Amino acid sequence: MKKIERVNLMGELYNPYPKLPKNIRQIGERDEVVRLYLEDYVNTYLKRLYPQGGQDLRVGLLLGSSEVQDGTPYIFIDGAMEMEGVTEEGEKVAFTEAAWKRAYQSMEETFPKRTVQGWFLCGGQGSQLSPLNYWKQHIQYFSGKNQLMYLNSGMEGEEAIYMTSEDGFYRLKGHSIYYERNQMMQDYMILRKDAHRVESGTNDRITRDFRNKMQDRKIEVLKSAVRSICWAEPAARCPWRFWRAAWSCSIIIIR
């Protein structure tokens, strides 16, 4: 018996596969080259970020972690942080030493223990952002393996995610959105001076949407439990189990 328990423990400690998020939804096709998991608050921030006050472009860093399993990279993005003073007229980007210094200082304060997994570029409505226009910057500043380039044109515009490959740029066929509390990203969105403009309605709306999604998930799980109890032991034979499960569902729904 002890030997079996030890094997199970070692299996947990040395599990070779990445720990994947539980609550996810697929965007596009399932990509076999790279597995990208984008946290929902980050996804919302990027899709609502667009130039203001004479800007042509907004640029920043994708933050998170990554690991490789059986030759397939798994990338988890739970942070997105805008870089200041790196855009120029005509949708051009010019990184400076001072900008990088400010960015890394902000990373340590706002997104501790996260590493740069790539960058994002968000253009105005109708803009046609091409990865070829930013090839040199990507190779120079994001030369690490499996570094991403996220492009989005305009409010709720079409998004595209690329990574470098042997032939140039590879466009991901799809990725996964996952849901968690992600307090770091919430705090960043609130602290940003343009947080209300980016989110199109305050952080309360995003928080409410997230809680509703998690609430729906809990309700579905509890309903499934009730159905399982009814199937295994009909209410006529074991009524107390049925009503206890039903009561639990009602408590969650009321909350």
Secondary structure as GFF3:
##gff-version 3
##sequence-region A 1 255
A	DSSP	alpha_helix	2	13	.	.	.	ID=ss1
A	DSSP	beta_strand	24	28	.	.	.	ID=ss2
A	DSSP	beta_strand	35	39	.	.	.	ID=ss3
A	DSSP	alpha_helix	40	47	.	.	.	ID=ss4
A	DSSP	beta_strand	57	69	.	.	.	ID=ss5
A	DSSP	beta_strand	72	82	.	.	.	ID=ss6
A	DSSP	beta_strand	87	88	.	.	.	ID=ss7
A	DSSP	beta_strand	92	93	.	.	.	ID=ss8
A	DSSP	alpha_helix	97	110	.	.	.	ID=ss9
A	DSSP	beta_strand	115	123	.	.	.	ID=ss10
A	DSSP	three_ten_helix	131	134	.	.	.	ID=ss11
A	DSSP	alpha_helix	135	141	.	.	.	ID=ss12
A	DSSP	beta_strand	148	153	.	.	.	ID=ss13
A	DSSP	beta_strand	159	165	.	.	.	ID=ss14
A	DSSP	beta_strand	168	171	.	.	.	ID=ss15
A	DSSP	beta_strand	174	178	.	.	.	ID=ss16
A	DSSP	alpha_helix	183	191	.	.	.	ID=ss17
A	DSSP	alpha_helix	195	199	.	.	.	ID=ss18
A	DSSP	alpha_helix	203	232	.	.	.	ID=ss19
A	DSSP	alpha_helix	239	254	.	.	.	ID=ss20
###
